[in-house]
Amino acid sequence: MKYVVLAGAALATVAAALLVGPANLPLADLLGSPIVWQLRLPRAVLAFLVGGALGVAGTSLQALVRNPLADPFLLGLSGGAGLGAVAAIALHVPGPWALPLAAFVGAVGAMALVYRLGLVGGGELDPRILLLGGVAVGALAGAITTAIVSLAEATELRNAFLWLWGGFSGASWTTVLVILAYAPLPLGVLVAAARPLDLLALGEEPAQYLGADVRRLKQLVYLAASLLTAAAVAVAGVIGFVGLVVPHVCRLVWGRLHRTLLPTAFLTGGILLAAADTLARTVVAPRELPVGIVTALLGVPVFAFLLRRWTVS
Amino acid sequence: MDGELILVLSGVTCRYPDAPRDSLVGVSLEVRAGEFHAVLGPNGSGKTTLVRAALGLVRRVAGRAEILGRPAGDWSRRELARVVGVLPQREDNLFPQRVRETVLLGRYPHLSLLGGMGANDRAAVERALVACDTADLADRWLWSLSGGEYQRVRLARALAQEPRLLVLDEPTASLDLRHEMELFELVRALVDAHGLAALMITHHVNLAARFADQVLLLAEGHAVARGTPADVLTGETVAAVFQWPVVISAFEGRPQMIPLRKKENRP
């Protein structure tokens, strides 16, 4: 039932994204218009996929580090992506895919570094060190980014920053296909880890007594969630809030078991981001708002309402 | 008649990485179906390490641990969770959840990757809820429970695993008299009615003596004594292990310990 409702809402959101826009198409021309097929539809689908990926990544990371404040970008990935993008521009790497690829490489580099730091205590990932290591690696990447910015031509670097906060204006069917080919593997790994993730919320030792192979679980979940986030940041920049709030919204509404939580977080994250992107490109048309601003403006009131309902009951 | 041999520890020695000394030195133990074992000893005497060693969570330096005749290290965590239910001393509750959801976690080791909960899984959950007198609590939030209710719910979760062996690590710490007695009575009843084996770590010498069939007394990682409460809990041994003078007096055929006051302060 909940999936029917969510899928309906998802379709409605994408349909709304097709209908509105600065070009103000008459309804009759809609289906034949290249603006709809080549611009609005891939953009809405991409926003949906990225929002879904962030929702799932945030849900799993909160369970992994056992901290409800965890966000996919807390683990140093946004800093790494920013460094990659700025470095690509400073080094004049050519081609349309230079920025996304550089950002992806930067994010994966940060992920590898944080992962290595997380192993410091011995052969097993320590979630507390993952969190601290993520913050440290993020700060380091930020410092290097600022150093590059202060030494290079300001005008071209503005592009890097704008791109990082830029949202979905560069969306195309190619990007959608790249994500569709890339995302199923990490998503599948996380869905397969749904039940062990429920157990992990009890703590590592209790989870083992209930049958979870905690050591392998932590590695798989960290890598899969980080790779999802790295892809999201590569195609859409850093979009905060979705990965933090969507898991909480879904937990409050549908309970905390990950078999329900992960699919609902995917759909809810997708709906939130597709709707936010539609608003971002229409409310101040022909200019655009950064989509992260809209996700925060939309998400915070919903979150506050749910929190209140939850604490009252 | 002896029950089936569930857990065997033989000469087990353990040391944590970087620890200055062994946490457990040459400890042996045999737990059979239908037996209630209590592990007694002061803080830091190796009680929890004993459980971790038995379940393959800490590496053994020497000795062997077997569960149902199979070395503890050969069991996957999932297989082990179908045979042994554990109530660890500490666990977190990161996100709010209801009692039934918590008990349901006990079925996880029995579920396949893609399959859902079957009728027998739901039946096992209901049986566990009833057995622990928690059926009325099923729809309550976990955080709204009292300490005694919470421990009974965790016991129900372990029972939902349908284990052969229950391991309880200080389950009555911070419980008041009634809830403490209820928990001991419940474990005893489960052992008697279902032929479960129980291994309980506790600080309650007197309740262990009243309820348990066998007692293992640990001090600084060594097994000081092992056997029936009457054999193990003599005044001399207990005083030496807990480093406090006591007298032992019999009640209903079981030894009961009374700690003495310091001579100079006695009225």
Interface residues (C-beta under 8 A of the other chain):
Chain A: A63 R66 P68 G122 A192 R195 P196 D198 L199 A201 L202 G203 E205 P206 Q208 Y209 L210 G211 A212 D213 V214 R251 G255 R256 L257 W310
Chain B: P17 L55 L57 S76 R77 R78 L80 A81 R82 V84 G85 V86 P88 R90 E91 D92 N93 L94 F95 P96 Q97 R98 E101 L105 G106 Y108 P109 L111 L113 Q161
